[in-house]
Amino acid sequence: QLKQRLHSEGLFDMEHKQPLPALPRCIGVITSPTGAAILDVLTVLRRRFPAIPVIVYPVPVQGEGAAQQIVAALRTAQQRNECDVLLLTRGGGSLEDLMAFNDEQLARTIAALSIPLISAVGHEIDTGISDHVADRRAPTPSAAAELASPDAAALLERITLLGTRLHHGWTLRLQRSMQRLDELGIRLQQQHPGVRLRHQADKASTLQLRLIQQMTGKLRLMQSELER
């Protein structure tokens, strides 16, 4: 009944889900500090991207009052605003053990968060109300850690590839620019006023020489006719 009521209110709607950050500056984990879930999460985060700091908000994950303490931890994380993404997680257990994550107040607190939250409660077959309200649901704590963190090796490989492409692109662009500059330099030399004046002077000298030759030839003909 609680699930149906929350669903009818729109708390499960996809349009309210926030996207996860591609490269979080800090990851918050809300879980028991002594459970297996925190060890799995930290192991995965250390393997995938050890440079991202992790803040653990310790809470009990089962028993009386657990839901209220989880709510308090979420509100603390919201107030401090020191994480870009939150992981709400615990290991597997019986239905009674997981009941804290079916709490109505917890569901409404998750829905009101401005920080994206990944819910990974129990095993893959376990699906609680917190999983439906959260921005993303992960089947296990390890899977939640993978969703929250980028793969450093893959990211470094992509950065290297982009750097190589950028270098090749700018090298080709520089070569084309230098070629264009050489072409413009040649055109500038050809159209330089001094060069054009020299060409015109050479042309004028040639025309003057042809004119003298033609006038000289014509004078000789007139002189011959005059003498005849």
C-alpha positions in Angstrom: 0.0 0.0 0.0 2.8 2.4 0.8 4.5 1.6 -2.5 1.3 2.2 -4.4 0.7 5.5 -2.6 4.2 6.8 -3.2 4.0 5.8 -6.8 0.7 7.6 -7.3 2.3 10.7 -5.8 5.0 10.6 -8.5 8.0 9.8 -6.3 9.0 7.0 -8.6 8.7 8.9 -11.8 11.7 9.0 -14.2 11.3 12.7 -14.8 12.3 13.4 -11.2 15.5 11.3 -11.4 18.8 13.3 -11.4 21.7 12.4 -13.6 24.8 11.1 -12.0 28.0 13.2 -12.3 30.5 11.9 -14.8 33.5 12.9 -12.6 32.4 13.4 -9.0 34.7 15.5 -6.8 33.6 13.6 -3.7 31.5 10.5 -3.0 29.4 10.0 0.1 28.6 6.6 1.4 25.7 6.1 3.9 26.0 2.7 5.4 27.2 0.7 8.4 30.9 1.3 9.1 31.4 -2.3 10.1 29.5 -4.1 7.4 30.7 -5.9 4.3 29.1 -3.3 2.1 31.5 -0.5 3.0 34.5 -2.8 2.3 33.1 -3.7 -1.1 32.5 -0.1 -2.0 35.9 1.2 -0.9 37.6 -1.7 -2.7 35.9 -0.8 -6.0 36.4 2.9 -5.6 40.1 2.4 -4.8 40.5 0.3 -7.9 38.6 2.5 -10.3 39.5 6.0 -9.3 41.5 6.3 -6.0 41.9 10.1 -6.4 38.2 10.7 -5.5 37.8 11.3 -1.8 35.1 9.3 0.0 33.1 10.5 3.0 31.4 7.8 5.1 28.2 8.7 7.0 28.0 5.9 9.5 24.5 4.6 10.3 22.8 1.4 11.5 21.3 -0.4 8.6 18.7 -2.5 10.5 16.8 -2.6 13.7 14.7 -0.2 15.6 15.5 3.5 14.8 17.7 2.6 11.8 15.4 4.4 9.3 15.4 7.6 11.4 19.2 7.6 11.7 19.6 7.1 7.9 17.2 10.0 7.4 19.3 12.1 9.7 22.5 11.1 7.8 20.9 12.1 4.5 19.9 15.4 5.8 23.4 16.0 7.1 24.9 15.2 3.7 22.4 17.5 2.1 23.2 20.3 4.5 27.0 20.0 4.3 26.8 19.6 0.5 30.3 18.2 0.3 29.5 15.3 -2.0 28.5 15.2 -5.7 26.8 11.8 -5.4 25.6 9.6 -2.5 25.5 5.8 -2.1 22.9 4.4 0.2 23.9 0.8 0.7 24.0 -2.4 2.8 24.5 -6.1 2.2 21.9 -8.8 1.9 19.5 -9.9 4.6 16.0 -11.1 5.5 13.0 -9.0 4.7 12.9 -7.9 8.4 16.5 -6.8 8.1 15.8 -4.6 5.1 12.6 -3.0 6.5 14.4 0.2 7.4 14.8 1.0 3.7 11.0 0.7 3.2 10.3 3.6 5.5 8.0 6.4 4.3 10.0 9.2 5.9 13.2 7.8 4.3 11.5 7.6 0.9 10.4 11.3 1.1 13.8 12.4 2.3 15.5 10.7 -0.7 13.0 12.3 -3.1 13.7 15.7 -1.7 17.5 15.4 -2.0 19.3 17.8 -4.5 22.3 15.4 -4.5 22.0 12.4 -6.8 21.6 9.2 -4.8 22.3 5.5 -5.8 20.5 2.9 -3.8 22.0 -0.6 -3.4 20.2 -2.4 -0.7 20.7 -6.1 -0.3 21.3 -8.5 -3.2 20.1 -8.2 -6.8 16.7 -9.9 -6.0 16.0 -7.4 -3.2 14.1 -4.3 -4.2 12.9 -1.9 -1.6 11.1 1.4 -1.7 14.4 3.3 -1.4 15.5 1.6 -4.7 12.4 3.0 -6.4 12.7 6.5 -5.1 16.5 6.8 -5.7 17.9 8.4 -8.8 19.6 5.1 -9.7 19.3 1.6 -8.4 22.3 -0.8 -8.2 22.0 -4.6 -7.6 25.0 -4.7 -5.2 27.2 -2.3 -3.2 30.0 -3.0 -5.7 27.8 -2.2 -8.6 26.8 1.1 -6.9 30.5 2.0 -6.5 31.0 1.3 -10.2 28.0 3.5 -11.1 29.3 6.4 -9.0 32.9 6.4 -10.1 34.6 6.7 -13.6 37.2 4.1 -14.6 40.5 5.9 -14.3 42.3 3.7 -16.8 39.6 4.1 -19.4 39.4 7.9 -18.8 43.2 8.2 -19.1 43.1 6.2 -22.3 40.4 8.5 -23.7 42.4 11.6 -22.6 45.5 10.3 -24.3 43.5 9.6 -27.5 41.9 13.1 -27.5 45.4 14.6 -26.9 46.8 12.7 -29.9 43.9 13.8 -32.1 44.2 17.4 -30.8 48.0 17.4 -31.6 47.5 15.9 -35.1 44.6 18.3 -35.8 46.6 21.4 -34.8 49.7 20.2 -36.6 47.7 19.8 -39.8 46.1 23.2 -39.2 49.5 24.8 -38.6 50.9 23.2 -41.8 47.9 24.5 -43.8 48.3 28.0 -42.3 52.1 28.0 -43.1 51.3 27.0 -46.7 48.7 29.7 -47.0 51.2 32.2 -45.5 53.8 31.2 -48.1 51.3 31.6 -50.9 50.2 35.0 -49.6 53.9 36.0 -49.3 54.5 35.1 -52.9 51.4 37.0 -54.0 52.5 40.0 -52.0 55.9 39.9 -53.5 54.4 39.7 -57.0 52.0 42.6 -56.3 54.4 44.7 -54.3 54.5 48.3 -55.7 58.2 48.2 -56.2 58.1 44.9 -58.1 55.2 46.2 -60.2 57.2 49.4 -60.9 60.2 47.4 -62.0 58.0 45.3 -64.3 56.5 48.5 -65.7 60.0 50.1 -66.1 61.2 47.0 -68.0 58.2 47.1 -70.2 58.6 50.8 -70.9 62.3 50.2 -71.7 61.3 47.5 -74.2 58.7 49.7 -75.8 61.1 52.6 -76.0 63.7 50.3 -77.7 61.1 49.1 -80.2 60.0 52.7 -80.8 63.5 53.8 -81.5 64.1 50.9 -83.8 60.9 51.5 -85.7 61.7 55.3 -86.0 65.2 54.6 -87.0 64.1 52.2 -89.7 61.5 54.6 -91.0 64.0 57.5 -91.1 66.3 55.4 -93.2 63.6 54.6 -95.6 62.6 58.3 -95.9 66.3 59.2 -96.4 66.7 56.7 -99.1 63.6 57.9 -100.9 64.8 61.5 -100.5 68.2 60.7 -101.9 66.6 58.8 -104.8 
